Amino acid sequence: PEAVDMGVESSPETAEMPANTMTSALRSKEGAELIAGQLSCLSGPHLDAFCFELVSTFLSDLCRLSCDAFAAPVLCQLLQLPQLSPQLRRRVVMGLRGSLLKLTRDKRGCWVLQQALDCSEGVAELQDAFKEELKGKVLSCS
């Protein structure tokens, strides 16, 4: 999606949204485009603050958002950000644990998992979680 320049000097509109509103925004086309635009346009401390707020907001609903048509590309974009702090990236990657079977069976969830596996932060733990969560369930993926 084309980035929407909201101005780096002002705080992003979505940073002041309540958690349920931000999650709802991620699940809509317009909201996801706005958030993706913010991720593209912001830099420095504004981007850090926005990413922290975004991750803090969606972490409890990460599995469902990873399978959502509008939210999944934003999550992939977030994981690909070189400026994303290792701690936040690790929180997102570790947040996927417990839902790996469901995510492997969903086409959008697989995209988010692939981005998570491409990260250096938390990959070893995620790989171990894959072994445990998929143990004895591999045939159910067919």
TADA-V614049 format. One record per helix or strand of 3 or more residues. SS is the DSSP state (@ for helix, = for strand). FROM is the first residue (numbers start at 1). TO is the last residue. If there is no record, write none. Layout:
[[SS | FROM | TO] [SS | FROM | TO]]
This chain:
[[@ | 13 | 16] [@ | 19 | 26] [@ | 29 | 41] [@ | 44 | 66] [@ | 71 | 80] [@ | 86 | 95] [@ | 100 | 105] [@ | 107 | 118] [@ | 123 | 134] [@ | 138 | 141]]
